[in-house]
Amino acid sequence: MITHTKKEHIIAYVLLFVLTVLAVNNASAQSQAANWYLGNRSGLNIKETPYIMEDGVLVSDGTCTSYSEPDGELKIYSNGQTIWNGKHLVVTNGDNIMGSSNSSQGTLMIKMPALPHFIFVFTTGANGDDSLRYTLVDIAAFSHLGQVDPMHKNIAIHGPVEEKLTAVFDDNGDVWVVAHGYQTDEYIAIKLTGIQYPEDIVPVISHAGNIDNLGGKGCMKFSPDGNKIARTMPFQNKVEYANFDLNTGVVSNVNTINNMSGCYGLEFSSYSNRMYVTTQGVDQNFIHQFDISKPTYNEVVSSKHSLIPPNNTYPTALQLGYDGIIYIANAQSTTLGMITNADTIGTELLYGPLSQDLGRSVYNGLPAFNQGYFKRVPATPVVTSLNEDAATTIGIYPNPSNGVFKLNVGRNKSEELKLNVYNMTGAKIFSADKFAEDQKLISVDLSKQPAGVYFFEVNTPTGKVIKRLVIN
């Protein structure tokens, strides 16, 4: 148990940093999940225009996570066994962490809500060989080089558990972290909130869904809005998705999608309306989309649309980015795949490789983050056409953004489009009507405009679409 002296120590930090907490919670620039270290010392920054980072020291077949400040400064990252700081040095006492670099999702970092310089590092073992544990890192210690608190290292919470971890914000800005019991039907939810001692955490246990008796591999993810949670069971050839109650932490209404042979990676789109699953095996290296906005289970299953990546591409883990793009780990490769318009339906999806080669092997994993960082709320389009078929296939992302937007022309011909952007006063600040023939993605740079709300007008042969844009 935590000592009286330790409690006084934490209370002092709470009082000292309460204003900082408020400032962080209200910061407009959010880059806590911008720095990705994965595979064999590979690195990628995905906040704005992705760029390669070659300074990382992490090596991991799957497990990886990181935490950065809201301004994007890297603080710590881990493969579940070692914790490094932003200078790529092992933090004090940061070795012998009881996770596994070979597990699917063996570690996850979450800022302690009451203390902005303490980071929870949650870990799981491989193949159900350990409990869900946490380690607490003080990133301000030793002149901001970091230290693992010796009183809060490898503390068991519940177990044994599968190789799966995911997290999301609730409606109040607190954080739910969820693991899954090994060879049980337990969803294990932990709420991190307010002035709370780590030892006071009490898991919420939901008995729901399938028992996987064939192993704990695969991935589990929240939808960015936190209302859905899903998990893959590779050796059962099943995917289950369920409702999650952000108030209580209870998982319910579990649905199972069968015949998903070799399923592994899993992700939701930024609007939380599409679910993606990767499968691997002989003649089954696919990325499958399900439209989970459909009202019934049968309609969700029937909405399945499969993308076939290029030859010699083996899709494994999936991870959403700030830009609304879903990134895809390609086992045995040195680059990532991308679905650039993941909120779109079926045949309109755009898949391609990341333009930059990471130069080093990616392996099977992508970093695990709080999924709430990537939540977006779609603007409601105003369509003034009686024929909405082509007009309503237009998509614009990311939204909000830093001012650089991508226009997906959908079923339209780019050379037939006319674009106008207006500010809140109705003044036109941008227009364009000449594009390359059959151009599918059009970039619009409004980064020099002040932060605020704008209206994007797209005129097509079948009508006009007006979308509300937000520049941070």
C-alpha positions in Angstrom: 0.0 0.0 0.0 1.0 3.6 -0.5 2.7 5.2 2.5 1.5 8.3 4.4 4.7 10.1 3.3 4.1 9.1 -0.3 0.6 10.4 -0.2 1.7 13.7 1.1 4.3 13.8 -1.7 1.6 13.3 -4.3 -0.7 15.8 -2.8 2.0 18.4 -2.9 2.5 17.7 -6.6 -1.3 18.0 -7.2 -1.4 21.4 -5.6 1.7 22.6 -7.4 0.5 21.5 -10.8 -3.3 22.0 -10.8 -3.0 25.1 -12.9 -0.8 23.3 -15.3 -3.4 20.5 -15.6 -6.0 23.0 -16.5 -3.8 24.6 -19.1 -2.9 21.2 -20.7 -6.6 20.1 -20.8 -7.5 23.3 -22.7 -4.5 23.4 -25.0 -5.5 23.6 -28.7 -2.3 22.0 -30.0 -2.4 18.3 -29.3 0.6 16.2 -30.4 0.9 13.6 -27.6 0.7 10.8 -30.2 2.9 12.4 -32.9 6.1 10.4 -32.4 6.1 6.8 -33.5 9.0 4.4 -32.8 8.5 0.8 -34.0 10.0 -2.3 -35.5 13.8 -2.3 -35.9 14.7 1.2 -34.7 12.2 2.7 -37.2 10.7 6.1 -36.6 8.0 8.3 -38.0 6.4 11.7 -37.0 2.8 11.9 -38.2 1.5 15.2 -36.8 1.4 17.1 -40.0 3.4 16.1 -43.1 4.9 12.7 -42.0 8.7 12.6 -41.8 11.2 9.8 -41.0 13.0 9.8 -37.7 16.3 7.8 -37.5 17.3 8.5 -33.9 15.2 5.8 -32.2 16.7 2.8 -30.3 13.6 0.7 -29.8 13.5 -2.8 -31.3 10.2 -4.7 -31.1 8.4 -7.3 -33.1 5.0 -5.8 -32.1 4.8 -3.9 -28.8 5.5 -0.1 -28.8 4.1 3.1 -27.4 5.2 6.7 -26.7 4.2 9.9 -25.0 4.9 13.4 -26.1 3.9 16.8 -24.7 1.0 18.7 -26.4 3.6 20.7 -28.4 5.0 17.4 -29.8 8.2 17.2 -27.7 9.0 13.5 -27.2 9.2 12.5 -23.5 9.3 8.7 -23.3 8.8 5.6 -25.4 8.9 1.9 -24.7 8.8 -1.7 -26.1 7.3 -3.0 -22.9 10.6 -4.0 -21.5 12.7 -0.8 -21.5 11.6 2.9 -21.2 13.7 5.5 -23.0 13.4 9.3 -22.7 13.3 11.9 -25.5 17.1 11.8 -25.7 17.0 8.1 -26.3 18.6 7.2 -23.0 17.1 4.6 -20.6 15.3 6.5 -17.9 16.6 5.9 -14.4 15.3 2.5 -13.2 13.6 2.1 -16.6 14.8 -1.4 -17.4 13.4 -4.8 -16.5 9.8 -3.7 -17.2 7.6 -6.8 -17.2 6.0 -6.4 -20.6 6.9 -8.3 -23.7 8.2 -6.8 -27.0 6.8 -9.9 -28.8 3.2 -9.4 -27.8 0.6 -7.7 -30.0 -0.1 -4.7 -27.9 2.1 -5.2 -24.8 2.3 -1.6 -23.6 0.4 1.7 -23.5 1.3 5.1 -22.0 -1.3 7.4 -20.3 -0.6 10.7 -18.5 -1.7 10.6 -14.9 -4.7 13.0 -14.9 -3.8 14.7 -11.6 -0.1 15.0 -12.2 1.0 16.0 -15.7 4.6 14.9 -15.2 3.7 11.4 -14.2 3.0 8.8 -16.9 1.4 5.4 -16.4 3.1 2.7 -18.5 0.7 -0.2 -18.6 2.0 -3.6 -19.7 0.9 -7.1 -20.6 2.9 -10.3 -21.1 2.9 -12.6 -24.1 0.6 -15.6 -24.6 -1.2 -14.9 -21.3 1.9 -15.4 -19.2 1.4 -12.3 -17.0 -1.0 -9.8 -15.4 -2.0 -6.4 -16.4 0.6 -4.2 -14.7 1.5 -0.5 -14.4 4.8 1.4 -13.9 4.8 5.1 -13.0 7.4 7.3 -14.7 8.3 10.8 -13.4 9.3 12.6 -16.6 10.4 15.7 -14.7 13.0 13.8 -12.5 16.7 14.2 -13.0 16.4 17.4 -15.0 13.6 16.0 -17.2 15.6 12.8 -18.1 13.0 10.8 -16.3 12.8 8.1 -13.6 10.7 5.1 -12.8 9.2 5.5 -9.3 10.6 2.5 -7.4 7.5 2.3 -5.3 5.3 2.0 -8.5 7.1 -0.4 -10.8 5.6 -3.5 -12.3 2.5 -3.3 -10.0 0.0 -6.1 -10.9 -3.6 -5.0 -11.3 -5.4 -8.1 -12.7 -4.5 -11.2 -14.5 -3.5 -13.1 -16.4 -4.5 -11.1 -19.5 -4.3 -11.3 -23.3 -1.7 -9.3 -25.3 -4.2 -6.5 -25.8 -4.4 -2.9 -24.4 -6.5 0.1 -25.5 -7.6 3.5 -24.0 -10.0 6.4 -24.7 -11.2 9.6 -23.1 -14.6 9.7 -21.5 -16.9 12.8 -21.9 -15.2 14.5 -19.0 -11.6 14.1 -20.2 -10.8 11.2 -17.8 -9.3 8.1 -19.4 -10.5 4.5 -19.5 -7.8 1.8 -20.0 -9.1 -1.7 -21.0 -7.4 -5.1 -21.1 -8.9 -8.5 -21.7 -8.6 -11.6 -19.5 -6.6 -14.6 -20.7 -8.9 -17.6 -21.5 -11.8 -15.8 -19.9 -14.7 -13.5 -21.0 -13.5 -10.6 -18.9 -13.1 -7.1 -20.1 -11.0 -5.3 -17.5 -11.6 -1.5 -17.4 -9.7 1.0 -15.3 -10.7 4.6 -15.0 -7.9 7.2 -14.4 -9.4 10.3 -13.0 -8.8 13.4 -10.9 -6.7 13.3 -7.7 -6.3 9.6 -7.4 -3.6 7.4 -5.9 -2.5 4.5 -8.2 -3.3 1.9 -5.5 -6.9 3.2 -5.3 -7.6 2.0 -8.8 -10.4 -0.6 -8.8 -11.1 -2.5 -12.1 -14.5 -2.7 -13.6 -15.0 -6.3 -14.8 -17.5 -7.1 -17.6 -18.2 -10.7 -18.4 -19.1 -10.5 -22.1 -18.4 -12.1 -25.4 -16.1 -14.9 -26.5 -13.5 -16.9 -24.5 -10.4 -17.4 -26.6 -8.9 -20.7 -25.5 -6.3 -20.7 -28.3 -4.1 -17.8 -27.2 -4.2 -14.1 -26.4 -2.7 -12.7 -29.6 -4.4 -10.1 -31.8 -5.4 -6.5 -31.2 -8.1 -4.6 -29.4 -9.2 -1.0 -30.0 -11.7 1.6 -28.9 -13.5 3.7 -31.5 -12.2 7.3 -31.1 -15.6 8.4 -29.6 -15.3 5.5 -27.0 -18.7 4.0 -27.7 -17.4 0.9 -29.3 -14.7 -1.6 -28.5 -13.5 -4.5 -30.6 -11.0 -7.3 -30.5 -9.5 -9.9 -32.9 -9.0 -13.6 -32.1 -6.6 -14.8 -34.8 -6.7 -18.5 -33.9 -10.5 -18.5 -33.5 -10.9 -16.7 -36.8 -13.3 -14.3 -35.1 -13.7 -10.6 -34.5 -16.0 -9.3 -31.8 -17.2 -5.7 -31.4 -19.3 -4.4 -28.5 -20.8 -1.3 -26.9 -18.8 0.5 -24.2 -20.4 2.7 -21.5 -18.2 5.7 -21.0 -19.9 6.4 -17.6 -19.6 3.0 -16.0 -16.9 1.1 -18.0 -19.3 -1.7 -18.8 -19.0 -3.7 -22.0 -22.2 -5.1 -23.4 -24.1 -6.1 -26.6 -21.2 -8.2 -28.0 -21.4 -9.2 -31.7 -19.1 -11.7 -33.3 -18.0 -11.7 -37.0 -17.0 -15.2 -38.0 -14.9 -16.6 -40.8 -12.1 -14.0 -40.4 -9.2 -16.4 -40.9 -5.9 -15.0 -39.8 -7.4 -11.8 -38.4 -4.9 -9.7 -36.5 -4.9 -5.8 -36.7 -7.9 -3.7 -35.9 -8.8 0.0 -36.1 -11.7 2.4 -36.4 -12.0 5.5 -38.6 -11.7 8.9 -37.0 -15.5 9.5 -37.2 -16.0 6.1 -35.4 -18.3 4.8 -38.2 -16.0 2.3 -39.9 -14.1 -0.7 -38.5 -11.1 -2.2 -40.2 -9.5 -5.7 -39.7 -6.4 -7.2 -41.3 -6.1 -10.9 -42.2 -3.0 -12.9 -43.2 -2.5 -16.2 -44.7 -2.3 -18.0 -48.1 -4.3 -15.9 -50.6 -5.9 -13.9 -47.7 -3.7 -10.8 -47.1 -6.6 -8.4 -47.0 -7.8 -5.3 -45.2 -11.5 -5.5 -44.5 -13.9 -2.6 -43.8 -17.2 -2.9 -41.9 -19.7 -0.1 -41.8 -20.6 -0.2 -38.1 -23.0 2.8 -38.5 -25.5 0.2 -39.9 -28.4 -0.4 -37.5 -28.3 -4.2 -37.4 -25.7 -6.9 -37.0 -26.6 -8.5 -40.4 -26.2 -5.2 -42.1 -22.8 -4.6 -40.5 -21.6 -8.1 -41.7 -23.0 -7.6 -45.1 -21.2 -4.2 -45.5 -17.9 -6.0 -45.6 -15.6 -4.6 -48.3 -12.1 -6.0 -48.8 -9.0 -4.2 -50.0 -6.3 -6.3 -51.6 -2.8 -4.8 -51.0 -0.1 -5.2 -53.6 1.8 -8.5 -53.9 4.4 -9.1 -51.1 2.5 -6.9 -48.7 1.5 -8.5 -45.4 -0.7 -6.2 -43.4 -0.6 -6.6 -39.7 -1.3 -3.8 -37.1 -3.4 -0.8 -37.9 -3.2 2.7 -36.3 -5.2 5.9 -36.9 -3.3 9.2 -37.1 -4.3 12.8 -36.4 -4.8 13.3 -40.2 -7.6 10.7 -40.3 -5.3 8.3 -42.2 -5.1 4.7 -41.1 -1.5 3.5 -41.2 -0.8 -0.2 -41.9 2.2 -2.1 -40.7 3.6 -4.3 -43.4 5.5 -7.3 -42.0 8.8 -7.9 -43.7 8.8 -4.4 -45.2 10.5 -1.1 -44.6 7.4 1.1 -45.3 3.9 1.5 -44.2 0.6 1.3 -46.1 -2.1 4.0 -45.8 -5.8 4.3 -46.2 -6.1 8.0 -46.8 -9.9 8.4 -46.6 -10.9 5.8 -44.0 -14.3 7.3 -43.3 -15.4 6.6 -46.8 -17.5 3.6 -47.9 -16.2 0.6 -49.8 -15.2 1.1 -53.4 -14.2 4.8 -52.8 -11.3 3.8 -50.4 -7.8 5.0 -51.4 -5.0 2.7 -50.4 -1.3 3.3 -51.1 2.2 3.2 -49.6 3.6 5.9 -47.4 5.7 8.0 -49.7 8.8 7.8 -47.4 10.6 4.6 -46.9 11.5 4.2 -43.2 14.8 2.5 -44.2 14.5 -0.2 -41.5 12.1 -3.1 -40.9 8.6 -2.3 -39.6 7.8 -5.8 -38.3 4.2 -6.4 -37.0 3.4 -3.6 -34.6 2.4 0.1 -34.5 2.4 2.3 -31.4 -0.6 2.1 -29.0 -2.2 5.4 -27.9 -5.2 6.8 -26.3 -7.7 6.5 -29.2 -9.5 9.7 -28.1 -6.6 11.8 -29.5 -7.9 10.9 -33.0 -11.6 11.6 -32.5 -13.2 13.8 -35.2 -16.8 15.0 -35.5 -18.0 15.2 -39.1 -19.4 18.4 -40.3 -22.9 18.1 -41.7 -22.8 18.8 -45.5 -25.5 21.1 -47.1 -26.4 19.7 -50.5 -28.4 21.8 -52.8 -28.8 19.2 -55.6 -31.6 16.9 -56.3 -29.1 14.4 -57.7 -26.8 13.8 -54.7 -25.1 10.7 -55.9 -21.7 12.1 -57.0 -21.8 15.3 -54.9 -22.1 13.5 -51.6 -19.1 11.3 -52.3 -16.8 14.3 -51.7 -14.7 14.1 -48.6 -12.4 16.6 -46.9 -9.9 15.7 -44.2 -8.4 16.2 -41.7 -11.0 18.4 -40.0 -10.1 20.1 -37.8 -6.5 20.6 -39.0 -3.7 23.1 -39.0 -5.0 24.5 -42.3 -3.8 22.0 -44.8 -6.8 20.0 -46.1 -7.1 17.1 -48.6 -10.2 17.0 -50.9 -11.2 13.5 -52.0 -13.2 14.1 -55.2 -15.1 10.8 -54.9 -17.0 9.9 -58.0 -16.5 13.2 -59.6 -14.0 14.2 -62.3 -11.5 16.7 -60.8 -11.5 18.8 -64.0 -15.2 19.5 -63.5 -14.9 20.8 -59.9 -14.9 24.4 -58.7 -13.8 25.2 -55.2 -14.5 28.2 -53.0 -13.6 28.8 -49.3 -15.4 31.5 -47.2 -14.7 32.8 -43.8 -17.3 33.5 -41.1 -18.0 37.0 -42.5 -18.8 35.5 -46.0 -15.6 36.8 -47.6 -14.1 34.5 -50.2 -10.6 33.7 -49.2 -9.7 30.9 -51.7 -10.9 29.7 -55.1 -9.7 27.2 -57.6 -11.1 25.6 -60.7 -8.2 24.1 -62.7 -7.0 20.6 -61.7 -5.2 17.8 -63.4 -7.4 15.3 -65.2 -8.6 12.4 -63.0 -6.8 13.8 -59.9 -8.3 12.0 -56.9 -6.8 14.0 -54.1 -6.6 17.8 -54.1 -4.5 19.7 -51.5 -5.8 23.0 -50.2 -3.4 25.0 -48.1 -5.1 27.5 -45.8 -2.4 27.4 -43.1 -1.8 31.2 -43.4 -5.4 31.9 -42.4 -6.1 32.6 -38.7 -7.6 29.8 -36.5 -11.4 29.7 -36.8 -14.4 28.3 -38.7 -14.5 28.3 -42.5 -16.9 27.1 -45.2 -15.7 24.9 -48.1 -17.9 25.1 -51.1 -17.5 22.4 -53.8 -19.4 22.9 -57.1 -19.9 19.7 -59.1 -22.0 18.9 -62.2 -24.5 17.2 -59.9 -24.8 19.8 -57.3 -23.1 21.9 -54.6 -21.6 20.7 -51.3 -20.8 23.0 -48.4 -18.8 21.7 -45.5 -17.8 23.4 -42.3 -14.0 23.4 -41.7 -12.1 24.2 -38.5 -8.5 25.5 -38.5 -6.8 25.1 -35.1 
